[in-house]
């Protein structure tokens, strides 16, 4: 009876010990699996951080965009400013309507010589000018064009119908010029004296018909 009891006790002890070992082994395996999982997770997250591109600070991008927009805007303003300057320069180079269309002279006031060749008219006016500042005759460019306007005004010959034979300084007067022109259609030839009026342009003073000379 005693032997049976001891055998049962040993058998129960072994079974209990075996069950305890199984539980401990299971716990050890679970702990190892958890350690492996955590280590794997940390490794993966570390790799993602290295692989992920560095994000640019939005403020930095915004600043660069602002600088670019400012530079383009400044460039556009400079271009507009240059265009405006070019327009102003063109306006200065071309005679104004006032310079090309002087006030009509009163022919009844004209004084004609006995031979009918020399004419002086006190109603002649300066033809206008786009030039400013101190003036010195320049026989080119705007000054030349305004001289021809004055000659056309005094003779009645349109610029397009005029042939300029000579145009230069009048040695008898300061800031004065004299020109010789002829009409392309009628072949009439005139010698025209003009003088400069400050701020108002060239003014005819005398016209001499030299046709046939």
C-alpha positions in Angstrom: 0.0 0.0 0.0 2.9 2.3 0.9 4.7 1.5 -2.3 1.6 2.3 -4.5 1.3 5.7 -2.7 4.9 6.6 -3.3 4.7 5.6 -6.9 1.7 7.8 -7.4 3.4 10.7 -5.6 6.5 10.4 -7.8 4.3 10.2 -10.9 2.4 13.3 -9.9 5.5 15.2 -9.1 7.0 14.4 -12.4 3.9 15.4 -14.2 3.7 18.6 -12.3 7.4 19.4 -12.9 7.0 18.6 -16.6 4.0 21.0 -16.8 6.0 23.7 -15.0 9.0 23.2 -17.4 6.6 23.4 -20.4 5.1 26.7 -19.1 8.6 28.1 -18.4 9.8 27.1 -21.9 6.7 28.7 -23.4 7.3 31.9 -21.6 11.0 31.9 -22.6 10.0 31.4 -26.3 7.4 34.2 -26.0 10.0 36.6 -24.5 12.5 35.7 -27.2 9.9 36.3 -29.9 9.0 39.7 -28.3 12.7 40.7 -28.2 13.1 39.7 -31.9 10.0 41.6 -32.9 11.0 44.8 -31.1 14.5 44.6 -32.5 13.1 44.1 -36.0 10.7 47.0 -35.6 13.5 49.3 -34.4 15.7 48.2 -37.3 13.0 48.9 -39.8 12.1 52.3 -38.4 15.8 53.3 -38.4 16.1 52.4 -42.1 13.0 54.4 -43.0 14.4 57.5 -41.3 17.6 57.2 -43.3 15.8 56.5 -46.6 13.3 59.3 -46.2 14.3 62.5 -48.0 15.0 65.6 -46.0 12.0 67.9 -46.2 12.7 71.5 -47.0 11.7 74.1 -44.6 8.6 75.7 -46.1 9.7 79.1 -44.9 13.0 78.7 -46.8 11.1 77.8 -50.0 8.7 80.7 -49.5 11.7 83.1 -49.0 13.3 81.9 -52.2 10.0 82.3 -54.1 9.6 85.8 -52.8 13.2 86.7 -53.8 12.6 85.4 -57.4 9.2 87.2 -57.7 10.9 90.4 -56.5 13.7 90.1 -58.9 11.3 89.4 -61.8 9.1 92.4 -60.8 12.2 94.7 -60.6 13.3 93.4 -64.0 9.9 94.2 -65.5 9.9 97.7 -63.9 13.4 98.3 -65.4 12.2 97.2 -68.8 9.2 99.5 -68.6 11.4 102.3 -67.5 13.7 101.7 -70.4 10.8 101.6 -72.8 9.4 104.9 -71.3 12.9 106.5 -71.7 13.0 105.4 -75.3 9.6 106.8 -76.0 10.6 110.2 -74.5 13.8 110.1 -76.6 11.8 109.5 -79.7 9.5 112.3 -78.9 12.4 114.7 -78.5 13.9 113.5 -81.8 10.8 114.1 -83.9 9.4 117.6 -84.5 6.0 118.2 -82.8 2.8 119.1 -84.7 3.3 122.7 -83.4 6.8 122.8 -85.1 5.5 121.5 -88.4 2.3 123.6 -88.6 3.1 127.3 -87.6 0.6 130.0 -87.5 -0.5 131.1 -91.0 1.2 134.3 -92.1 -0.9 137.3 -93.2 0.1 137.8 -96.8 -1.4 141.3 -96.9 1.4 142.5 -94.6 4.1 141.2 -96.9 6.6 143.8 -98.2 7.7 143.1 -101.8 10.6 144.7 -103.5 10.1 146.7 -106.7 11.4 143.9 -108.9 9.0 141.5 -107.1 11.8 139.1 -106.1 12.4 140.0 -102.4 9.7 139.4 -99.8 9.7 140.4 -96.1 6.6 139.7 -94.0 6.4 141.0 -90.4 3.6 138.5 -89.7 5.9 135.5 -90.1 6.1 133.6 -86.8 8.6 131.1 -85.5 7.6 127.6 -86.5 7.9 126.1 -83.0 10.5 123.7 -81.6 11.0 120.6 -79.5 14.5 121.8 -78.5 15.3 123.2 -75.1 18.2 125.0 -73.5 20.8 127.1 -75.1 20.7 126.8 -78.9 23.5 126.6 -81.4 22.7 125.8 -85.1 23.3 122.2 -85.9 22.8 121.3 -89.5 21.5 117.8 -88.9 18.8 116.0 -87.0 15.9 117.9 -85.4 17.5 121.3 -85.9 17.8 120.6 -89.6 14.2 119.5 -89.9 13.0 122.6 -88.1 15.0 124.8 -90.4 13.3 123.2 -93.4 9.9 123.7 -91.8 10.7 127.4 -91.5 11.8 127.5 -95.2 8.7 125.6 -96.3 6.5 128.0 -94.2 8.0 131.1 -95.9 8.1 129.8 -99.5 4.9 127.6 -99.5 6.9 124.7 -100.9 6.0 121.4 -99.2 9.0 119.5 -97.6 8.3 116.5 -99.9 8.4 118.8 -102.9 11.6 120.6 -101.8 15.1 120.1 -103.0 17.7 121.6 -100.7 20.6 123.1 -102.7 22.4 124.6 -99.7 21.7 125.3 -96.1 24.2 126.8 -93.7 25.2 129.6 -91.3 24.3 133.2 -92.1 27.6 135.1 -91.6 25.8 138.4 -91.2 23.9 137.4 -88.1 24.5 135.3 -84.9 22.3 132.2 -84.5 20.9 132.7 -88.0 21.0 130.5 -91.2 20.4 130.9 -94.9 19.3 128.2 -97.3 18.8 127.8 -101.1 16.0 125.5 -102.2 14.0 124.8 -105.3 10.5 123.3 -105.9 10.6 119.9 -107.7 7.5 120.6 -109.7 7.8 124.2 -110.7 11.6 124.4 -110.6 11.3 127.8 -108.8 14.4 128.6 -106.7 14.5 130.6 -103.5 17.1 132.0 -101.1 15.6 132.0 -97.6 17.0 133.8 -94.5 15.9 132.5 -91.1 16.8 133.3 -87.5 16.5 131.5 -84.2 14.0 132.7 -81.5 14.7 131.2 -78.1 12.0 128.8 -77.0 10.0 129.3 -80.2 12.1 128.0 -83.0 13.2 129.2 -86.4 11.6 132.3 -87.9 11.8 133.4 -91.6 13.0 136.9 -92.1 13.4 137.3 -95.9 12.7 135.3 -99.0 14.4 136.1 -102.4 13.2 134.5 -105.6 16.4 133.6 -107.6 14.8 131.5 -110.3 16.8 131.8 -113.5 20.0 132.8 -111.8 
